[in-house]
Amino acid sequence: MTSSTTDQTGTPASGAIPDEDDAAMATIVDAMLAAAGLHPEPADRDELIVTYAMFRPAIEALYTVPQARYEVPALAFQAAPKLKKW
């Protein structure tokens, strides 16, 4: 797992973790995997770290909207239909 491999556009190449927060991203992913009880192969773990590092800015952007703190997150899907009386 290399941390400074980039392609011609300067973006991290496939399989490379961005330079910043390498250890932090690995620690976070390891914690999430442990909490889920998953034990992926080392290559899969490395890919999860790269993927999480790419998604992290988008995840943090969800919390940058000031009005979002007042909304209830839609974390659960309820399959049962809500029927209204006629």
NORLIN-V475960 format. One record per pair of residues at least 6 apart in sequence whose ideal C-beta (glycine too) atoms are under 8 Angstrom apart, sorted by the first residue. I is the first residue (numbers start at 1). J is the second residue. D is the distance in Angstrom with one decimal. If there is no record, write none. Layout:
i = <I | I>
j = <J | J>
d = <D | D>
This chain:
i = <1 | 1 | 1 | 1 | 1 | 2 | 2 | 2 | 3 | 3 | 3 | 3 | 3 | 4 | 4 | 5 | 5 | 5 | 5 | 6 | 6 | 6 | 7 | 12 | 12 | 12 | 12 | 14 | 15 | 15 | 15 | 16 | 17 | 17 | 17 | 17 | 17 | 17 | 18 | 21 | 25 | 25 | 25 | 25 | 26 | 28 | 29 | 29 | 29 | 29 | 30 | 32 | 33 | 33 | 33 | 33 | 40 | 62 | 63>
j = <15 | 16 | 17 | 46 | 49 | 15 | 16 | 17 | 16 | 17 | 18 | 19 | 22 | 16 | 19 | 12 | 13 | 15 | 16 | 12 | 13 | 16 | 13 | 18 | 50 | 53 | 54 | 50 | 46 | 47 | 50 | 50 | 25 | 26 | 46 | 49 | 50 | 53 | 53 | 53 | 49 | 52 | 53 | 56 | 49 | 52 | 45 | 48 | 49 | 52 | 45 | 52 | 39 | 40 | 45 | 48 | 48 | 68 | 69>
d = <7.1 | 7.6 | 6.3 | 4.8 | 7.5 | 7.6 | 5.4 | 7.9 | 6.6 | 5.2 | 7.4 | 5.4 | 4.9 | 7.3 | 5.8 | 6.9 | 4.5 | 7.4 | 3.9 | 5.8 | 5.8 | 7.1 | 4.9 | 5.2 | 7.2 | 7.8 | 7.9 | 7.7 | 6.7 | 7.2 | 6.4 | 6.8 | 6.2 | 7.6 | 7.9 | 5.7 | 5.6 | 5.6 | 5.3 | 7.3 | 5.3 | 5.9 | 4.7 | 7.2 | 5.3 | 6.8 | 7.0 | 5.3 | 4.9 | 5.2 | 7.7 | 8.0 | 7.3 | 6.7 | 7.2 | 7.4 | 6.7 | 6.7 | 7.9>
